[in-house]
Amino acid sequence: MLIVALVALVPYLVTIGYGFVYDDGPIIADNPALHVPAGMLTAWRVAYWPAKWGRAGLFRPVAQFMYALLWNVSGGAPWLFHLYAVVLYAACAIAVLWLLARALPINVAFIGAVIFAAHPLHVESVANVAGSADVVAALASIACVLVIVRAFDAAAPAGTSISWSAALIGAVLFAVALGAKESAATVPALVALCVWGWRARGDEPVEATAVIARGWRVWTAFVVVLALMIIARRAVLGGFSPPSTALAVGLDGATLAQRWWTMTGAWPLIAQLMVFPTRLSMHYGPTTVVPQRAINAPAMIGVAAFALVVLGAAIVARRGDRRPLVALGWVVLAYLAASNILIPTGQLLAERTLFQSSVGVSMIVAWMLARVETFPERAHRLAFALAAVVACAGVWKTVSRVPVWSSEERLFRSGIDYDSAAFYPYWQLARSVGRHGDNARGLALLGEAYRRYPTGESLSLEYAQHLRTSGRGEDALMILSATSIAHPASQPVRLAYLDALLDRCGADSVIAAIQNVSGRDPAGSLRYVLLARAYAKLDRADSVTAVYGRAVAEDGGDPGLRYAYAAALHASHRDADAQRELDRAAASGEMPPAVRYTLQARISLARGDSAGARSAIALARGAAPADSGLAALDSALRAVRR
């Protein structure tokens, strides 16, 4: 255990001096909800990604709780987060040793655990603090398996069901794993598989019917945990699956069959990453995992190879040794949740999503070494020497890979070096240098990203926005025009295009662009906001009011449109109508109080209601004490009194 822990710890000790990198920024460092003691409670009722980064469909309260706890203990010092990640990984490597020793001789279990601890695939999950969610999930999953397997063993002599105490401990561990990462939803299947077949050769086998019948308390507890998590996800996120806007580039709009051919085409790459990766990357995008729309050679090779491996494991299982089939099942079940085959996710492929599957790879390697022990002495020694070489090579590869995560510059540059055709590393590097104030370089890098992926909706919008703020409005308009053609149904693209058109070509161009649309405008009712702005530029106040009237008639449930209509009515001296619309907007409960009470004060002043204006100003000041515009309302109120 000590040696396994050292192999896991030593290559990563340097990370304790690193800062927050990549996903650590938005999830931890720039997430103020977690930076106060109350954040440890907030973690249980907020999405994993902060709202300003969009909906990603992720809910990981256990991981969030740990980040909030560490932040409040350390005052936000990155070293404690990295120490947490490294120690957690060492604990996970020891857990793998215990899992292997459950069904294999201790010497091969030790070698398998060392190979796991040295695996360079794990660098992202340890050196990047946000990746520690995978380690928590794996550690809790292995602990859950060990608890339930031993509970079955304890009840075996009497042939009785396992106890409620063991079932509840297993359920708590399952809840921890599931609260750390959604892919842990397969833990009940892993537990059942290991109870059925992950045991030393010669041990009394447990048949599938007995697994179900004697473990009914466990399965009941697991169902309750899963149901509670589904309810919590729906309450926090509004659904169980990721929204369409969070899908990986290359999978948006893909059917189940197309996802199947895309991801099975990546199986040779995935197998190489899990066995021994010669090259690693911070991102595997559509230029690495090429989207496929039909059957292809890599997919056929991957499926055929997998079928042969399953067939071999099944033959061995029929002869009485279920361990290789269980290990293979662990790999598949752990991979399946984030495979994009059943449910599309936010990335085509990521090293951290293979962390749990690598446990199964270690199980297979250790089992193979156990079989080799029955071979002649020369073959036996050769196999163990080869395993030692693999472990040493893994340590060397890990040590050389870890420094890549020391800064965002090095990380994203490594992604560019891995695949110069990829847009994503350029995009992330542009954001990083922009946060450090180098806007010119950031804009140039965004341009490089856009040239590699000109049809990307989010990338195009971000690039166009930065072009506009840099005084290159004409270039921004050209990009938004092209993006509108590529994404004709996108509301954000349509609104950004109309806004840029208003800025560059004037009000008449926007009015014509909106009025000439036949059928449904993708901008929806929000097009009226831009249309009203265009009329305001032409000093046609009556048209502004009329436009907002049409907007409210089309979408009366939008409080923002009702507020804009109320403001336009007030500007047209129709204050009774303005008051009515403001009241309707306020009834939704979604209006910012400062906005509501400021307009209320103006309407009250216009109607000669000094008391109402004074009350509204007081409420507005309470909601926004730093609003300098309230001073003008105070002056107007004093003038009315005089």
C-alpha positions as CSV (number, residue, x, y, z in Angstrom):
1,M,0.0,0.0,0.0
2,L,2.8,2.4,0.8
3,I,4.6,1.7,-2.4
4,V,1.4,2.1,-4.5
5,A,0.7,5.4,-2.7
6,L,4.2,6.7,-3.4
7,V,4.0,5.8,-7.1
8,A,0.7,7.8,-7.2
9,L,1.9,10.7,-5.1
10,V,5.5,11.5,-6.2
11,P,4.9,12.5,-9.8
12,Y,2.2,14.9,-8.8
13,L,3.8,16.6,-5.8
14,V,5.0,19.4,-8.1
15,T,1.4,20.3,-8.8
16,I,1.0,21.6,-5.2
17,G,2.8,24.8,-6.4
18,Y,0.5,25.2,-9.4
19,G,-2.4,27.6,-9.7
20,F,-6.0,27.2,-11.0
21,V,-6.0,26.2,-14.6
22,Y,-8.7,25.6,-17.3
23,D,-12.0,24.4,-15.8
24,D,-10.7,25.3,-12.3
25,G,-11.3,29.0,-13.2
26,P,-15.1,29.1,-13.8
27,I,-15.9,26.2,-11.5
28,I,-13.7,27.2,-8.5
29,A,-11.7,30.4,-8.6
30,D,-14.3,32.6,-10.4
31,N,-17.4,31.1,-8.6
32,P,-18.2,33.5,-5.8
33,A,-21.2,31.3,-4.7
34,L,-18.6,28.9,-3.2
35,H,-16.3,31.5,-1.6
36,V,-18.4,32.1,1.6
37,P,-19.2,29.6,4.3
38,A,-22.8,29.4,3.1
39,G,-21.3,28.1,-0.2
40,M,-21.1,24.6,1.4
41,L,-24.9,24.6,1.5
42,T,-25.3,26.4,-1.8
43,A,-23.3,23.6,-3.4
44,W,-26.3,21.2,-3.0
45,R,-28.7,23.4,-4.9
46,V,-26.8,24.9,-7.8
47,A,-25.6,23.6,-11.2
48,Y,-21.9,22.5,-11.5
49,W,-21.2,25.3,-14.1
50,P,-22.1,28.8,-13.0
51,A,-25.1,30.3,-14.9
52,K,-23.0,32.9,-16.8
53,W,-21.2,30.0,-18.6
54,G,-24.5,28.6,-19.9
55,R,-26.4,25.4,-19.2
56,A,-24.2,22.3,-19.3
57,G,-26.7,19.8,-17.7
58,L,-24.3,18.9,-14.8
59,F,-25.1,18.6,-11.1
60,R,-22.3,17.5,-8.9
61,P,-23.0,18.6,-5.3
62,V,-20.4,16.5,-3.6
63,A,-17.6,17.9,-5.8
64,Q,-19.0,21.4,-5.3
65,F,-19.2,20.9,-1.5
66,M,-15.6,19.9,-1.4
67,Y,-14.5,22.9,-3.4
68,A,-16.5,25.2,-1.1
69,L,-15.0,23.6,2.0
70,L,-11.4,23.8,0.7
71,W,-11.9,27.4,-0.4
72,N,-13.2,28.5,3.0
73,V,-10.4,26.6,4.8
74,S,-7.6,27.9,2.7
75,G,-8.9,31.3,1.7
76,G,-8.8,30.3,-1.9
77,A,-5.1,29.1,-1.9
78,P,-4.6,26.7,-4.8
79,W,-2.0,24.6,-3.0
80,L,-4.6,23.0,-0.7
81,F,-6.8,22.1,-3.7
82,H,-3.9,20.4,-5.4
83,L,-2.9,18.6,-2.3
84,Y,-6.4,17.4,-1.9
85,A,-6.4,16.1,-5.5
86,V,-3.0,14.3,-5.1
87,V,-3.9,12.6,-1.8
88,L,-7.3,11.6,-3.2
89,Y,-5.5,10.0,-6.1
90,A,-3.2,8.0,-3.8
91,A,-6.2,6.8,-1.9
92,C,-7.8,5.7,-5.1
93,A,-4.7,3.8,-6.2
94,I,-4.8,2.0,-2.8
95,A,-8.4,1.2,-3.3
96,V,-7.6,-0.3,-6.7
97,L,-5.0,-2.5,-4.9
98,W,-7.7,-3.7,-2.5
99,L,-10.1,-4.4,-5.3
100,L,-7.5,-6.4,-7.2
101,A,-6.4,-8.3,-4.1
102,R,-10.0,-9.4,-3.6
103,A,-9.7,-11.8,-6.6
104,L,-6.0,-12.1,-7.4
105,P,-2.7,-13.1,-5.7
106,I,-1.2,-10.2,-3.9
107,N,1.9,-9.9,-6.1
108,V,-0.1,-9.5,-9.3
109,A,-2.6,-7.2,-7.5
110,F,0.3,-5.1,-6.4
111,I,1.7,-4.8,-10.0
112,G,-1.7,-4.0,-11.4
113,A,-2.2,-1.2,-8.8
114,V,1.3,0.2,-9.5
115,I,0.5,0.3,-13.2
116,F,-2.8,2.1,-12.4
117,A,-1.0,4.6,-10.2
118,A,1.6,5.3,-12.9
119,H,-0.9,5.6,-15.7
120,P,-0.3,8.8,-17.7
121,L,-3.9,8.9,-18.7
122,H,-4.7,10.1,-15.2
123,V,-2.8,13.4,-15.4
124,E,-5.8,15.5,-16.3
125,S,-7.8,14.0,-13.4
126,V,-5.1,14.9,-10.8
127,A,-3.2,17.9,-12.1
128,N,-6.5,19.8,-12.9
129,V,-8.4,20.2,-9.7
130,A,-11.8,20.1,-11.5
131,G,-10.8,16.6,-12.7
132,S,-10.8,15.3,-9.1
133,A,-14.5,14.7,-9.4
134,D,-13.6,11.6,-11.5
135,V,-11.3,10.4,-8.7
136,V,-13.9,10.9,-6.0
137,A,-16.4,9.0,-8.1
138,A,-14.0,6.1,-8.8
139,L,-12.9,5.9,-5.1
140,A,-16.5,5.9,-3.8
141,S,-17.4,3.3,-6.5
142,I,-14.6,0.9,-5.6
143,A,-15.4,1.3,-1.9
144,C,-19.1,0.6,-2.6
145,V,-18.1,-2.6,-4.6
146,L,-15.8,-3.8,-1.8
147,V,-18.4,-3.2,1.0
148,I,-21.2,-5.1,-0.9
149,V,-19.0,-7.9,-2.1
150,R,-17.8,-8.6,1.5
151,A,-21.4,-8.3,2.7
152,F,-22.3,-11.1,0.3
153,D,-19.4,-13.2,1.5
154,A,-20.4,-12.7,5.1
155,A,-24.0,-13.9,4.4
156,A,-22.9,-16.7,2.2
157,P,-22.6,-19.5,4.8
158,A,-26.2,-19.2,5.7
159,G,-27.4,-18.3,2.2
160,T,-29.2,-15.3,3.6
161,S,-29.8,-11.8,2.3
162,I,-27.2,-9.2,3.1
163,S,-27.9,-6.9,6.1
164,W,-29.5,-3.5,6.0
165,S,-26.4,-1.9,7.5
166,A,-24.2,-3.0,4.6
167,A,-26.9,-2.0,2.1
168,L,-27.1,1.5,3.7
169,I,-23.3,1.9,3.7
170,G,-23.3,0.9,0.1
171,A,-26.1,3.4,-0.7
172,V,-24.2,6.2,1.0
173,L,-21.1,5.4,-1.1
174,F,-23.2,5.2,-4.2
175,A,-24.6,8.6,-3.4
176,V,-21.2,10.1,-2.9
177,A,-20.0,8.7,-6.3
178,L,-23.2,9.9,-8.1
179,G,-22.9,13.3,-6.4
180,A,-19.3,13.6,-7.6
181,K,-20.0,12.7,-11.2
182,E,-23.1,11.6,-13.2
183,S,-21.3,8.6,-14.9
184,A,-21.3,6.9,-11.5
185,A,-24.9,5.9,-12.3
186,T,-23.5,2.6,-13.5
187,V,-22.2,1.7,-10.0
188,P,-25.1,-0.7,-9.2
189,A,-24.3,-2.7,-12.3
190,L,-20.6,-2.7,-11.3
191,V,-21.5,-4.0,-7.9
192,A,-23.7,-6.7,-9.3
193,L,-21.0,-7.8,-11.8
194,C,-18.3,-8.0,-9.1
195,V,-20.5,-9.9,-6.7
196,W,-21.2,-12.4,-9.6
197,G,-17.7,-12.9,-10.8
198,W,-14.9,-10.9,-9.2
199,R,-13.6,-13.5,-6.8
200,A,-10.6,-15.8,-6.5
201,R,-10.4,-18.9,-8.6
202,G,-11.9,-21.8,-6.6
203,D,-14.2,-19.6,-4.5
204,E,-17.8,-20.6,-4.5
205,P,-19.5,-18.9,-7.5
206,V,-22.6,-16.7,-7.0
207,E,-25.3,-17.2,-9.6
208,A,-27.1,-14.2,-11.1
209,T,-30.4,-15.1,-9.5
210,A,-28.8,-15.2,-6.1
211,V,-27.1,-11.8,-6.7
212,I,-30.6,-10.3,-7.2
213,A,-32.5,-12.3,-4.5
214,R,-29.9,-12.0,-1.7
215,G,-29.0,-8.4,-2.5
216,W,-32.6,-7.1,-2.6
217,R,-31.9,-4.6,0.2
218,V,-28.9,-3.2,-1.7
219,W,-30.8,-2.8,-5.0
220,T,-33.7,-1.2,-3.1
221,A,-31.4,1.3,-1.5
222,F,-29.7,2.0,-4.8
223,V,-33.0,2.7,-6.5
224,V,-33.9,5.2,-3.8
225,V,-30.6,7.0,-4.2
226,L,-31.0,7.1,-7.9
227,A,-34.5,8.4,-7.7
228,L,-33.5,11.1,-5.2
229,M,-30.7,12.2,-7.5
230,I,-33.1,12.4,-10.5
231,I,-35.5,14.5,-8.5
232,A,-32.7,16.8,-7.3
233,R,-31.4,17.2,-10.9
234,R,-34.8,18.1,-12.2
235,A,-35.3,20.6,-9.4
236,V,-31.9,22.3,-10.0
237,L,-31.4,21.8,-13.7
238,G,-34.9,21.4,-15.0
239,G,-34.1,18.0,-16.6
240,F,-31.9,14.9,-16.6
241,S,-30.1,15.1,-19.9
242,P,-27.8,17.9,-21.1
243,P,-29.5,20.6,-23.1
244,S,-28.9,20.6,-26.9
245,T,-26.7,23.7,-26.5
246,A,-24.2,21.8,-24.4
247,L,-23.6,19.0,-26.9
248,A,-20.1,18.3,-28.2
249,V,-19.1,20.0,-31.4
250,G,-19.6,17.3,-34.1
251,L,-22.5,15.6,-32.4
252,D,-25.0,18.5,-32.6
253,G,-27.9,17.2,-34.7
254,A,-26.5,13.7,-35.0
255,T,-28.8,10.7,-34.8
256,L,-28.2,7.7,-32.6
257,A,-26.7,5.8,-35.5
258,Q,-24.4,8.6,-36.5
259,R,-23.2,8.9,-32.9
260,W,-22.6,5.2,-32.9
261,W,-20.4,5.3,-36.0
262,T,-18.6,8.4,-34.8
263,M,-17.7,7.0,-31.4
264,T,-17.0,3.4,-32.4
265,G,-14.6,4.9,-35.0
266,A,-12.7,6.4,-32.1
267,W,-12.4,3.0,-30.2
268,P,-8.9,2.3,-31.6
269,L,-7.8,5.7,-30.2
270,I,-9.6,5.1,-26.9
271,A,-8.0,1.6,-26.5
272,Q,-4.6,3.1,-27.1
273,L,-5.2,5.8,-24.5
274,M,-6.4,3.3,-21.9
275,V,-3.6,0.7,-22.6
276,F,-0.7,3.1,-22.9
277,P,-1.0,6.6,-24.4
278,T,2.0,7.8,-26.4
279,R,0.4,11.2,-26.9
280,L,-2.0,13.1,-24.7
281,S,-4.1,16.2,-25.3
282,M,-6.2,18.6,-23.2
283,H,-9.0,18.3,-25.8
284,Y,-10.1,15.8,-28.4
285,G,-12.3,17.6,-30.9
286,P,-13.8,16.9,-34.3
287,T,-10.5,17.0,-36.0
288,T,-9.2,14.2,-33.8
289,V,-12.5,12.2,-33.4
290,V,-13.9,12.8,-36.8
291,P,-17.7,12.8,-36.9
292,Q,-19.0,10.0,-39.1
293,R,-22.4,9.7,-40.7
294,A,-22.1,6.1,-41.9
295,I,-20.2,2.9,-41.4
296,N,-16.4,3.4,-41.6
297,A,-13.2,1.3,-41.4
298,P,-12.0,2.3,-37.9
299,A,-15.5,1.6,-36.5
300,M,-15.6,-1.8,-38.0
301,I,-12.1,-2.6,-36.7
302,G,-13.0,-1.4,-33.3
303,V,-16.3,-3.3,-33.2
304,A,-14.7,-6.5,-34.5
305,A,-11.8,-6.3,-32.0
306,F,-14.2,-5.7,-29.1
307,A,-16.4,-8.6,-30.2
308,L,-13.4,-10.9,-30.3
309,V,-12.3,-9.8,-26.8
310,V,-15.8,-10.3,-25.4
311,L,-16.0,-13.8,-27.0
312,G,-12.7,-14.8,-25.5
313,A,-13.7,-13.6,-22.1
314,A,-17.0,-15.4,-22.4
315,I,-15.3,-18.7,-23.3
316,V,-13.0,-18.3,-20.2
317,A,-16.1,-17.5,-18.1
318,R,-17.8,-20.7,-19.3
319,R,-14.7,-22.7,-18.1
320,G,-15.2,-21.3,-14.6
321,D,-13.2,-18.1,-14.5
322,R,-15.5,-15.1,-14.7
323,R,-12.8,-12.5,-13.8
324,P,-11.8,-11.3,-17.3
325,L,-15.5,-10.9,-18.3
326,V,-16.1,-8.9,-15.1
327,A,-13.0,-6.7,-15.8
328,L,-14.1,-6.1,-19.4
329,G,-17.6,-5.3,-18.1
330,W,-16.1,-2.7,-15.7
331,V,-14.4,-1.1,-18.7
332,V,-17.5,-1.0,-20.7
333,L,-19.9,0.2,-18.0
334,A,-17.6,2.9,-16.8
335,Y,-17.1,4.1,-20.4
336,L,-20.7,3.9,-21.5
337,A,-22.1,6.8,-19.4
338,A,-19.8,9.3,-21.1
339,S,-19.5,7.5,-24.5
340,N,-21.9,9.7,-26.4
341,I,-23.5,6.5,-27.7
342,L,-26.6,6.3,-25.5
343,I,-26.7,10.0,-24.4
344,P,-24.8,12.8,-26.1
345,T,-22.6,14.8,-23.8
346,G,-20.5,18.0,-23.8
347,Q,-17.3,16.5,-25.2
348,L,-16.5,13.9,-27.9
349,L,-13.8,12.4,-25.8
350,A,-11.8,13.5,-22.7
351,E,-9.1,11.7,-20.8
352,R,-10.9,12.3,-17.5
353,T,-13.9,10.4,-18.7
354,L,-11.8,7.3,-19.1
355,F,-10.5,7.4,-15.5
356,Q,-13.0,4.9,-14.1
357,S,-12.6,2.6,-17.2
358,S,-8.8,2.4,-16.5
359,V,-9.7,0.6,-13.2
360,G,-11.1,-2.2,-15.4
361,V,-7.9,-2.1,-17.5
362,S,-5.8,-2.7,-14.4
363,M,-8.1,-5.6,-13.5
364,I,-7.5,-7.2,-16.9
365,V,-3.7,-6.6,-16.7
366,A,-3.5,-8.1,-13.2
367,W,-5.6,-11.1,-14.3
368,M,-3.3,-11.7,-17.3
369,L,-0.3,-11.7,-15.0
370,A,-1.9,-14.2,-12.7
371,R,-2.5,-16.5,-15.7
372,V,1.2,-16.1,-16.7
373,E,2.3,-17.4,-13.3
374,T,1.2,-20.8,-14.4
375,F,3.5,-20.6,-17.4
376,P,7.2,-21.8,-17.5
377,E,9.5,-19.8,-15.3
378,R,11.1,-18.0,-18.2
379,A,7.8,-16.7,-19.6
380,H,6.8,-15.8,-16.1
381,R,9.8,-13.7,-15.5
382,L,9.6,-12.1,-18.9
383,A,6.0,-11.1,-18.3
384,F,6.7,-9.5,-14.9
385,A,9.7,-7.7,-16.3
386,L,7.6,-6.3,-19.1
387,A,5.0,-5.2,-16.5
388,A,7.8,-3.4,-14.6
389,V,8.9,-1.7,-17.8
390,V,5.4,-0.5,-18.5
391,A,5.0,0.8,-14.9
392,C,8.4,2.7,-15.2
393,A,7.4,4.1,-18.6
394,G,4.1,5.2,-17.2
395,V,5.9,7.1,-14.4
396,W,8.2,8.7,-16.9
397,K,5.4,9.7,-19.2
398,T,3.4,11.1,-16.2
399,V,6.3,13.1,-14.9
400,S,6.8,14.6,-18.3
401,R,3.1,15.3,-18.8
402,V,2.3,16.9,-15.5
403,P,4.2,20.3,-16.1
404,V,1.8,20.9,-19.1
405,W,-0.9,21.7,-16.5
406,S,1.3,24.3,-14.7
407,S,-0.2,27.2,-16.7
408,E,-3.0,27.8,-19.2
409,E,-0.4,29.0,-21.8
410,R,1.5,25.7,-21.6
411,L,-1.7,23.7,-21.5
412,F,-3.4,25.2,-24.6
413,R,-0.1,25.4,-26.5
414,S,0.2,21.6,-25.9
415,G,-3.3,21.2,-27.4
416,I,-2.2,23.2,-30.5
417,D,1.0,21.0,-30.8
418,Y,-1.2,17.9,-30.6
419,D,-3.5,18.9,-33.4
420,S,-2.7,22.1,-35.2
421,A,-6.0,21.9,-37.1
422,A,-8.0,22.0,-33.8
423,F,-9.9,25.2,-33.1
424,Y,-10.6,24.7,-29.4
425,P,-7.0,25.2,-28.0
426,Y,-6.7,28.5,-29.9
427,W,-10.1,29.6,-28.5
428,Q,-9.2,28.8,-24.9
429,L,-5.8,30.4,-25.3
430,A,-7.5,33.5,-26.6
431,R,-9.7,33.7,-23.6
432,S,-6.8,33.1,-21.3
433,V,-4.6,35.9,-22.7
434,G,-7.6,38.2,-22.9
435,R,-8.2,37.7,-19.1
436,H,-4.6,38.8,-18.6
437,G,-5.2,42.0,-20.6
438,D,-3.5,41.1,-23.9
439,N,-6.5,41.9,-26.0
440,A,-4.7,42.3,-29.3
441,R,-3.1,38.8,-29.0
442,G,-6.4,37.4,-27.8
443,L,-8.2,38.7,-30.8
444,A,-5.6,37.3,-33.1
445,L,-5.9,33.9,-31.5
446,L,-9.7,34.1,-31.7
447,G,-9.2,34.7,-35.4
448,E,-7.1,31.6,-35.7
449,A,-9.8,29.6,-34.0
450,Y,-12.5,31.0,-36.2
451,R,-10.5,30.2,-39.4
452,R,-10.4,26.6,-38.3
453,Y,-14.0,26.4,-37.4
454,P,-16.0,29.1,-39.2
455,T,-19.4,27.4,-38.7
456,G,-19.1,27.3,-34.9
457,E,-22.0,29.3,-33.4
458,S,-20.6,30.2,-30.0
459,L,-17.1,30.8,-31.4
460,S,-18.4,33.1,-34.2
461,L,-20.5,35.1,-31.7
462,E,-17.6,35.6,-29.4
463,Y,-15.2,36.6,-32.2
464,A,-17.7,39.0,-33.7
465,Q,-18.3,40.7,-30.3
466,H,-14.6,41.2,-29.8
467,L,-14.2,42.5,-33.3
468,R,-16.9,45.1,-32.6
469,T,-15.3,46.2,-29.3
470,S,-12.0,46.6,-31.1
471,G,-13.5,48.9,-33.7
472,R,-13.8,46.3,-36.5
473,G,-17.5,46.4,-36.9
474,E,-17.5,45.8,-40.6
475,D,-15.6,42.5,-40.1
476,A,-17.9,41.5,-37.3
477,L,-20.9,42.1,-39.6
478,M,-19.5,39.9,-42.3
479,I,-18.9,37.1,-39.8
480,L,-22.4,37.4,-38.4
481,S,-23.9,37.4,-41.8
482,A,-22.0,34.1,-42.7
483,T,-23.0,32.6,-39.3
484,S,-26.7,33.5,-39.9
485,I,-26.5,31.5,-43.1
486,A,-24.9,28.5,-41.3
487,H,-27.4,28.7,-38.4
488,P,-30.6,30.2,-39.8
489,A,-32.7,29.2,-36.8
490,S,-30.4,30.5,-34.1
491,Q,-31.9,33.3,-32.1
492,P,-28.6,34.6,-30.6
493,V,-27.0,34.7,-34.0
494,R,-30.0,36.6,-35.5
495,L,-30.1,39.1,-32.7
496,A,-26.3,39.7,-32.9
497,Y,-26.5,40.2,-36.6
498,L,-29.3,42.7,-36.3
499,D,-27.5,44.6,-33.6
500,A,-24.3,44.8,-35.7
501,L,-26.4,45.8,-38.7
502,L,-27.9,48.6,-36.7
503,D,-24.5,49.8,-35.6
504,R,-22.9,49.7,-39.1
505,C,-25.7,50.3,-41.6
506,G,-28.2,52.3,-39.7
507,A,-31.8,52.1,-38.6
508,D,-33.3,51.8,-42.1
509,S,-31.3,48.6,-42.7
510,V,-32.6,46.9,-39.6
511,I,-36.2,47.9,-40.2
512,A,-36.0,46.5,-43.7
513,A,-34.2,43.3,-42.5
514,I,-37.0,42.6,-39.9
515,Q,-39.9,43.6,-42.1
516,N,-38.8,41.6,-45.1
517,V,-38.8,38.3,-43.3
518,S,-41.5,36.0,-44.5
519,G,-42.6,33.5,-41.9
520,R,-41.2,33.2,-38.4
521,D,-38.2,35.4,-37.5
522,P,-35.6,33.4,-35.6
523,A,-35.1,36.4,-33.3
524,G,-38.6,35.9,-31.9
525,S,-40.3,38.6,-30.0
526,L,-36.8,40.1,-29.1
527,R,-36.6,41.5,-32.6
528,Y,-38.9,44.2,-31.4
529,V,-36.3,45.5,-29.1
530,L,-33.9,46.1,-32.0
531,L,-36.7,47.4,-34.1
532,A,-37.6,49.9,-31.4
533,R,-34.0,51.0,-31.1
534,A,-34.0,51.6,-34.8
535,Y,-37.1,53.8,-34.6
536,A,-35.6,55.6,-31.6
537,K,-32.5,56.5,-33.8
538,L,-34.9,58.0,-36.3
539,D,-36.7,60.0,-33.5
540,R,-40.0,58.3,-34.2
541,A,-41.2,58.0,-30.6
542,D,-44.7,56.9,-31.6
543,S,-43.3,54.1,-33.7
544,V,-41.2,52.9,-30.7
545,T,-44.3,52.7,-28.5
546,A,-46.3,50.9,-31.3
547,V,-43.5,48.4,-31.7
548,Y,-43.4,47.5,-28.0
549,G,-47.2,47.2,-28.1
550,R,-46.9,44.6,-30.9
551,A,-44.1,42.9,-28.8
552,V,-46.4,42.6,-25.8
553,A,-49.3,41.4,-27.9
554,E,-47.0,38.6,-29.3
555,D,-45.3,37.7,-26.1
556,G,-47.1,39.1,-23.1
557,G,-45.4,36.7,-20.7
558,D,-42.0,38.4,-21.1
559,P,-41.7,41.0,-18.2
560,G,-38.7,42.7,-19.9
561,L,-40.9,43.5,-23.0
562,R,-43.7,44.8,-20.7
563,Y,-41.2,47.0,-18.9
564,A,-39.8,48.4,-22.2
565,Y,-43.4,49.0,-23.3
566,A,-44.1,50.8,-20.0
567,A,-41.0,53.0,-20.4
568,A,-42.0,53.9,-24.0
569,L,-45.6,54.8,-22.8
570,H,-44.1,57.0,-20.1
571,A,-41.8,58.7,-22.7
572,S,-45.0,59.3,-24.8
573,H,-46.7,60.9,-21.7
574,R,-49.2,58.1,-21.5
575,D,-48.5,57.5,-17.8
576,A,-51.8,55.7,-16.9
577,D,-51.1,53.1,-19.6
578,A,-47.4,53.0,-18.5
579,Q,-48.5,52.3,-14.9
580,R,-50.7,49.4,-16.0
581,E,-47.9,47.8,-18.0
582,L,-45.4,48.2,-15.2
583,D,-47.8,46.6,-12.7
584,R,-48.2,43.6,-15.1
585,A,-44.5,43.3,-15.5
586,A,-44.0,43.5,-11.7
587,A,-46.6,40.8,-11.2
588,S,-44.3,38.2,-12.8
589,G,-41.9,38.6,-9.9
590,E,-39.0,38.4,-12.3
591,M,-38.2,42.2,-12.6
592,P,-35.1,43.5,-10.9
593,P,-36.4,45.7,-8.0
594,A,-34.1,48.6,-8.8
595,V,-35.4,48.8,-12.4
596,R,-39.0,48.5,-11.3
597,Y,-38.9,51.2,-8.6
598,T,-36.9,53.6,-10.7
599,L,-39.5,53.6,-13.5
600,Q,-42.2,53.7,-10.8
601,A,-40.7,56.9,-9.4
602,R,-40.6,58.5,-12.8
603,I,-44.3,57.6,-13.5
604,S,-45.4,58.8,-10.1
605,L,-43.6,62.1,-10.6
606,A,-45.2,62.6,-14.0
607,R,-48.6,61.9,-12.5
608,G,-48.0,64.3,-9.6
609,D,-47.9,61.6,-6.9
610,S,-45.0,63.0,-4.8
611,A,-45.6,60.5,-2.0
612,G,-45.6,57.5,-4.4
613,A,-42.4,58.9,-6.0
614,R,-40.7,59.3,-2.7
615,S,-41.6,55.8,-1.6
616,A,-40.4,54.3,-5.0
617,I,-37.1,56.2,-4.8
618,A,-36.5,54.8,-1.3
619,L,-37.2,51.3,-2.4
620,A,-34.9,51.8,-5.5
621,R,-32.1,53.1,-3.3
622,G,-32.5,50.1,-1.0
623,A,-32.2,47.7,-4.0
624,A,-29.3,49.6,-5.6
625,P,-27.6,52.0,-3.2
626,A,-24.8,52.8,-5.6
627,D,-27.2,53.9,-8.5
628,S,-26.1,57.5,-9.3
629,G,-29.2,58.1,-11.4
630,L,-31.4,58.2,-8.3
631,A,-29.9,61.6,-7.4
632,A,-31.6,63.1,-10.5
633,L,-34.9,61.7,-9.3
634,D,-34.3,63.2,-5.9
635,S,-33.8,66.6,-7.5
636,A,-36.9,66.3,-9.6
637,L,-38.9,65.4,-6.4
638,R,-37.5,68.4,-4.6
639,A,-38.5,70.6,-7.5
640,V,-42.0,69.3,-7.4
641,R,-42.3,70.1,-3.7
642,R,-41.1,73.7,-4.3
